[in-house]
Amino acid sequence: MRSALAAALAAIFTLGPAVSAGAQQQNLENVQVRVQPVQGNVYLLAGAGGNITLQIGRDGVLMVDTEFGPLAEKTMTEVPKLSKGPIRYIINTHVHPDHVGGNEELAKLIPQSPQQPLKIIVFLSLLLPTSRKNPMTRAGILRRARRGKAKTCYEL
């Protein structure tokens, strides 16, 4: 379990340079991050590729996905317009570059607090291949989680 977790986490963090290179092939300089209200305290940030979802709360901001790394500064320009609170959580839905590419850059731009550090949450099952026989694959982890024998979510 630990070696699979280590491999999965390494995959997320080694995607950074590859994601940036892929994003640079797309010209992101002219991309604008647009804020669209969804409902109540939920907002969509649309840029290039995957979208970012924000939920604004009393304790801070929950961010789902992070777009491409080169768009991190544009994203961070929009977030304070919606909330004076800190970004407390980032949840990655999967490892495509347009969903996790901004993790590293945003983590650098988000002010950190020792009392309430930024938490990046990744679902291990999204990183693993599917197979019924191997208990460390996506299907195996989900089967074990349903029986209460495995975690499917890991905090980085």
C-alpha positions in Angstrom: 0.0 0.0 0.0 2.7 2.5 0.9 4.7 1.9 -2.3 1.6 2.4 -4.4 0.8 5.6 -2.5 4.4 6.8 -2.9 4.2 6.1 -6.6 0.9 7.9 -6.9 2.1 10.9 -5.0 5.3 11.0 -7.1 3.2 11.0 -10.2 1.4 14.1 -9.1 4.5 16.0 -8.2 6.5 15.0 -11.2 3.7 16.1 -13.5 4.5 19.7 -12.8 7.3 20.2 -15.3 5.5 18.1 -17.9 2.3 20.0 -17.3 4.1 23.4 -17.7 5.7 22.2 -20.9 2.4 21.1 -22.3 0.7 24.3 -21.2 3.5 26.4 -22.9 2.7 24.7 -26.2 -0.7 26.2 -25.8 -0.4 30.0 -25.7 -1.9 30.8 -22.3 -0.7 34.4 -22.2 -4.0 35.7 -23.7 -6.2 33.4 -21.7 -8.5 35.2 -19.3 -9.8 33.6 -16.1 -13.5 34.4 -16.0 -15.6 34.1 -12.8 -19.1 32.7 -13.2 -21.5 32.4 -10.2 -23.0 29.0 -9.9 -25.2 29.1 -6.9 -24.9 30.8 -3.5 -21.3 30.6 -2.4 -20.1 28.4 -5.3 -18.3 29.9 -8.3 -16.7 28.6 -11.5 -13.4 29.9 -12.8 -13.2 29.3 -16.5 -9.8 29.6 -18.3 -8.2 27.1 -20.7 -8.9 23.4 -20.4 -10.5 22.2 -17.1 -12.4 24.6 -14.9 -11.9 25.5 -11.3 -14.7 25.4 -8.8 -14.6 27.5 -5.7 -16.8 27.2 -2.6 -16.5 30.2 -0.3 -17.0 29.6 3.4 -16.5 31.3 6.7 -13.2 29.4 7.3 -11.8 30.0 3.8 -12.0 28.7 0.3 -12.3 25.1 -1.1 -10.8 24.8 -4.6 -11.5 21.9 -6.9 -8.8 21.5 -9.6 -6.2 24.1 -10.4 -6.0 24.5 -14.2 -2.6 24.9 -15.9 0.4 26.3 -13.9 0.9 29.4 -16.0 -2.6 30.5 -15.1 -2.0 30.4 -11.4 -1.4 34.2 -11.1 -4.5 35.0 -13.0 -6.5 32.6 -10.8 -5.1 34.2 -7.7 -6.1 37.6 -9.0 -9.7 36.5 -9.0 -10.0 34.5 -5.8 -9.6 37.6 -3.4 -12.4 39.3 -5.2 -14.7 36.5 -4.0 -13.3 35.9 -0.5 -10.9 37.5 1.9 -10.4 34.1 3.5 -7.5 31.8 2.7 -7.6 28.9 0.2 -7.7 26.0 2.7 -8.2 23.0 0.5 -7.5 22.0 -3.1 -9.1 18.8 -4.3 -7.9 17.2 -7.5 -10.4 15.2 -9.4 -7.8 13.5 -11.6 -4.3 14.0 -13.0 -4.8 15.6 -16.4 -2.6 18.7 -16.8 -5.6 21.0 -17.0 -6.7 19.8 -13.6 -3.5 19.6 -11.5 -1.1 21.8 -13.5 -1.6 24.7 -11.1 -1.0 22.8 -7.9 2.7 23.7 -7.5 2.4 27.3 -8.6 -0.8 28.0 -6.5 0.8 26.5 -3.4 3.7 29.0 -3.9 1.2 31.9 -4.2 -1.2 31.0 -1.4 -0.1 32.5 2.0 0.6 29.6 4.4 -0.5 29.5 8.0 1.0 27.0 10.5 -2.3 26.8 12.3 -4.3 26.2 9.1 -2.0 25.0 6.3 -3.1 24.5 2.7 -4.2 20.9 2.2 -4.2 19.3 -1.2 -6.4 16.2 -1.4 -6.0 13.6 -4.1 -8.0 10.4 -4.7 -5.6 7.6 -5.0 -8.1 5.5 -7.0 -7.9 8.0 -9.9 -4.2 7.4 -10.3 -4.2 3.6 -10.5 -5.0 1.2 -13.3 -8.2 -0.8 -13.2 -8.0 -4.5 -12.5 -10.2 -7.0 -10.5 -7.2 -9.1 -9.4 -4.7 -6.6 -7.9 -6.0 -5.1 -4.6 -3.9 -1.9 -5.2 -5.7 -1.0 -8.5 -8.6 1.4 -8.7 -11.2 -1.3 -8.6 -9.4 -3.1 -5.7 -9.1 0.0 -3.6 -12.8 0.9 -4.1 -13.9 -2.7 -3.2 -11.7 -2.5 0.0 -13.0 1.0 0.8 -16.6 -0.2 0.6 -15.8 -2.8 3.1 -14.0 -0.2 5.3 -10.6 -1.7 4.8 -8.8 1.1 2.7 -8.6 4.8 2.3 -9.5 6.3 -1.1 -8.5 9.8 -0.2 -5.0 11.1 0.7 -3.9 14.4 1.9 -0.6 15.7 0.5 
